[in-house]
Amino acid sequence: MIFIFLGMFGISVGLIFPTISEAQTEQKTFVTHTGGVITTSGEVIDPVYVESTMEFDPMEYLRDFNYGKVSTLPDGTTLREFTIIAEDDKIMEVSPGVFYNVWTFNGTVPGPTIRATEGDLVRIQFINNGSKEHTIHFHGIHPAEMDGVFEIVGSGGGKFTYEFRAGPVGVHPYHCHVMPLEEHIVHGLYGVFIVDPKEKRAPADEMVMVLNGLDTDFDTENNFYAANTIPFYYQHHPIQINTNELIRVYVVNMVEFDPINNFHLHGNLYHYYPTGTDTVPSFYTDMITLSQTERGIMEFEYIYPGKYLFHAHKVEFSEKGWVGIFLARDNPSKPIEDVDYGS
Amino acid sequence: MEVSKKSSKGKIIASGIAPFILLIIMIGYIFGPGSDLLDLGTPLPEISLEKIEFSESEIHVTVRNTGPIPVEVVMADVNDRIQPAAIEPDRFLERYETALVRIPFEWNVAEPYIIGLTIDDGTRFEREIEAAAPALKPDLEFAGFFAIIGTYVGIIPVMIGLLWLPFIKKISKSKYHFFLALTAGLLLFLGIDSIEEAFDVSDENLSGSFNGALLIATTIVLSFLGLYYTSEKLTGSADSLKISKPVAIGLMIAIGIGLHNFGEGLAIGAAVGLGSIAFSTFLIVGFALHNTTEGLAIAAPLSRGKSTVGKLLGLGLIAGAPAIFGAWVGGFAFSPFSSVVFLSIGAGAIFQVIVIILKWIREEGDKNLSSAAVASGFALGMLIMYLTSIII
C-alpha cells in the first residue's frame, strides 16, 4: 500500500515539477504591444517589433524607377526598351523565418517599376524562364494583340515583345494574365507602370507603394499584408522624408482574396488622384478605399517633423504587416516659422 | 552426440536470427546513402498545439512537432493577428519535440480565443479556446484545495461504501452473489466510462500521430495482463502472505478502483484548471455519489473473510486516495498523453477486477454464473451507475 502511495506521489510530483522549475539561462528581453518588457530564456519570435533584413529591400524598391534604354526614333518619338524576365522557382524569406515560393518579374515582388512619358513608344522584351506559362498584361490603352492575354508565352525561355504607346497618363498595374489568374497574381507576378504627363508633374519626393498580401499556406486567405511585400518593413525602417517638401506616392492595390484595402495617413491629409489620370485631385482626405488593382496618386506635405504612421485602417491588415512610418525631418531650407498659417 | 546437439542448437539460434538480419539489411538498403528509391511525395510538416494556458498578461502554448520532418516555429498570433512572442527553449523542433510559446497578451476572462502558430513554410496551425480562464499555479493553497476535493470524491465515499460490510456479512449466499454481481456491473460501467473519457481526451488534445485509439487499446490490454498476472500470484500465494483470499481479491479490487479514481481526479483537476468551476462542483457531487458504490465493491468479497478495521481503512485509502494525486496532476500539469495512458490503465485494471470477481462467484457458487441473483445484480449495477452518472 505504501509503495502504491509513494508511486502515485512520485508520478504526480514528476509530472508537476518540470513546469515549476524551468532552467533560467541566458535571458533575452523583448517589448510587447502594450509596452511591457518580457524576459525569456528561449528565442524571441517577433516580426512586429524586431528589425530584420530580407533578401528583397523594400527601401530600394520604393524610389526605384526604370526609364528603360532610351533612344529617339526618326519621327522624334522616344523609344523606351525594357527586358523583363519571369521566373517561378524562387523561395524567398518574406517574413523572419517564413519561406515562400515567389513568382517574379526580374527577380523581385513587385517587379520593376516601369516609367515612361505619355506618347513614348514602350518596347518590352519578355522572356519566360519559368516552369509555367506566363504573360505580361498591362492596364492602359494598347492594341488587342499587346494585351498579354491570348498570346501565352511558353515556359523555359519563351519570348514575346510587347510594344505600345505609353498612355493614358497615370499609374497602372501590370501582371501576368495566365489562368488560374489568382494563383499567378498572388505568387507575385505584378508591378507598376507609370505614365508621366508631357508637361511634367510638380517636383516631389516620389515613391511607389504596392499594397499586397501573401497567402503562405494556400488557403485563399492572406497570412501577411504589406506595402511592398515585406510585412512591417517600413515600421522597422521608417521612410525618411522632409517637412515642407511635396511627397508623391503612387499607390497600387494588388491584394487578392480580400475585396478591399485602404490607406490611412496619420497627422495629415492628402490630395488623391484616382488612377492618376487627371491633373485635378478628386479628394482631400486621409482615407481612401481601394478595390483590386485600383490605384492612384497621393500628394501631401508635412509641416511638423516627427514620426507618422501610415497603414490600412482595416486593422486586420495592419496587424498582419501593412503598416509603416514616415519619419519627417525638419527641412532647414523651409523652417516651420516660415509657414504661413493664414489669417 | 554432444557435438551434434550443440550444432543443432546453433542452427536453431541462427534460423531464429536470420529473418532479423535480412530485415535490418532491407531497412539499411532503403534508408542507406544514395538510395532515393522510395523518395516519393513531399512530407508535410505538422505541429499540434497541445495545451494553452492563460496566465497574467500572457498566453502559454505548448506545441509539439507531430509531423514527419523537423520544423521551425516562426510566428504566433492571437485571433489571427500577429503577436510578438517568445519560444522556449528554441524554435527548432525535431519530431515529437515540444516547446513553450509565450505570447504577451492582455486577454479577457471567459472570452473565446483562437491561438495560431506559423512554421517556416508559412503554414499556420491553430487551436480554439472556448473561454479563457487563469491557469492554476501549483502552490500549497491549491494543492490543499485539491487534496480536500480528492478526499470528498475518493476517500470518504469509498469509506462510506465500506460500511455496507456488516450488512453483506449477514445476508444469504444467493443475496451475497447478487451483491458481487452488482459490484461487477458497477465496475464494468466504470471501465467503459474510463475508455470513453480516454477517447475524449485523445480526440480533443492528442495529435493523430499518437494513434490515440491504438494507444488506448494497447494500454488497456497491457494493464489488464499485468494486473491479472499479479493478482493470480497474489491470490495464489495468499496463505503464505498471511492474508486471506477474500482480502487478496479485495486488495486487487481496491488497486483497480484506485487507478480508476486517479483518472477521475485527473478529470476534476483538469476541469478546475480549465476554469469551469461550476461544472466541477457538479462533477464532485456526482463522483461522490458514484464512488460510494465503489466501497461496496471492495466490501463484497471481504465479507467472506476475516478483516480488521485497519485493513479496511487501508483498502479504502488505496481505492480513494489516488483521486487526490489525480487532481494534482490534472490541475497543475495536465498532459493529454499521460491522461490517456492513466485512463486506459484504469480501464484495464477494472476489467481485470471484473474477471476476478466473476471467477470468485463461480468458485463460491456452484460453478454457476447464470443464476437469477447474478444476472439481476449485474444488470442493476450497470443501471445504478448509469443513473448516478446522469448527475455528473
Chai-1 contact restraints between the chains, C-beta under 6 A:
chainA,res_idxA,chainB,res_idxB,connection_type,confidence,min_distance_angstrom,max_distance_angstrom,comment,restraint_id
A,M1,B,G314,contact,1.0,0.0,6.0,A-B,restraint_1
A,M1,B,I318,contact,1.0,0.0,6.0,A-B,restraint_2
A,M8,B,P322,contact,1.0,0.0,6.0,A-B,restraint_3
A,M8,B,F325,contact,1.0,0.0,6.0,A-B,restraint_4
A,S12,B,F325,contact,1.0,0.0,6.0,A-B,restraint_5
A,S12,B,W328,contact,1.0,0.0,6.0,A-B,restraint_6
A,S12,B,V329,contact,1.0,0.0,6.0,A-B,restraint_7
A,L15,B,V329,contact,1.0,0.0,6.0,A-B,restraint_8
A,L15,B,A333,contact,1.0,0.0,6.0,A-B,restraint_9
A,I16,B,P138,contact,1.0,0.0,6.0,A-B,restraint_10
A,I16,B,F332,contact,1.0,0.0,6.0,A-B,restraint_11
A,I16,B,A333,contact,1.0,0.0,6.0,A-B,restraint_12
A,T19,B,A333,contact,1.0,0.0,6.0,A-B,restraint_13
A,I20,B,P138,contact,1.0,0.0,6.0,A-B,restraint_14
A,F30,B,P84,contact,1.0,0.0,6.0,A-B,restraint_15
A,T32,B,P84,contact,1.0,0.0,6.0,A-B,restraint_16
A,T32,B,P104,contact,1.0,0.0,6.0,A-B,restraint_17
A,G36,B,P104,contact,1.0,0.0,6.0,A-B,restraint_18
A,I38,B,P104,contact,1.0,0.0,6.0,A-B,restraint_19
A,T40,B,A86,contact,1.0,0.0,6.0,A-B,restraint_20
A,S41,B,E88,contact,1.0,0.0,6.0,A-B,restraint_21
A,G42,B,A86,contact,1.0,0.0,6.0,A-B,restraint_22
A,G42,B,I87,contact,1.0,0.0,6.0,A-B,restraint_23
A,G42,B,E88,contact,1.0,0.0,6.0,A-B,restraint_24
A,G42,B,P89,contact,1.0,0.0,6.0,A-B,restraint_25
A,G42,B,D90,contact,1.0,0.0,6.0,A-B,restraint_26
A,E43,B,I87,contact,1.0,0.0,6.0,A-B,restraint_27
A,E43,B,D90,contact,1.0,0.0,6.0,A-B,restraint_28
A,E43,B,R91,contact,1.0,0.0,6.0,A-B,restraint_29
A,V44,B,A86,contact,1.0,0.0,6.0,A-B,restraint_30
A,I45,B,V74,contact,1.0,0.0,6.0,A-B,restraint_31
A,I45,B,M75,contact,1.0,0.0,6.0,A-B,restraint_32
A,I45,B,A85,contact,1.0,0.0,6.0,A-B,restraint_33
A,I45,B,I87,contact,1.0,0.0,6.0,A-B,restraint_34
A,D46,B,P84,contact,1.0,0.0,6.0,A-B,restraint_35
A,V48,B,I82,contact,1.0,0.0,6.0,A-B,restraint_36
A,V48,B,P84,contact,1.0,0.0,6.0,A-B,restraint_37
A,Y49,B,P84,contact,1.0,0.0,6.0,A-B,restraint_38
A,G97,B,E72,contact,1.0,0.0,6.0,A-B,restraint_39
A,G97,B,V74,contact,1.0,0.0,6.0,A-B,restraint_40
A,G97,B,D120,contact,1.0,0.0,6.0,A-B,restraint_41
A,V98,B,V74,contact,1.0,0.0,6.0,A-B,restraint_42
A,V98,B,G122,contact,1.0,0.0,6.0,A-B,restraint_43
A,F99,B,D120,contact,1.0,0.0,6.0,A-B,restraint_44
A,Y100,B,G122,contact,1.0,0.0,6.0,A-B,restraint_45
A,T216,B,G122,contact,1.0,0.0,6.0,A-B,restraint_46
A,D217,B,G122,contact,1.0,0.0,6.0,A-B,restraint_47
A,D217,B,T123,contact,1.0,0.0,6.0,A-B,restraint_48
A,D217,B,R124,contact,1.0,0.0,6.0,A-B,restraint_49
A,E319,B,R81,contact,1.0,0.0,6.0,A-B,restraint_50
A,E319,B,I82,contact,1.0,0.0,6.0,A-B,restraint_51
A,K320,B,I82,contact,1.0,0.0,6.0,A-B,restraint_52
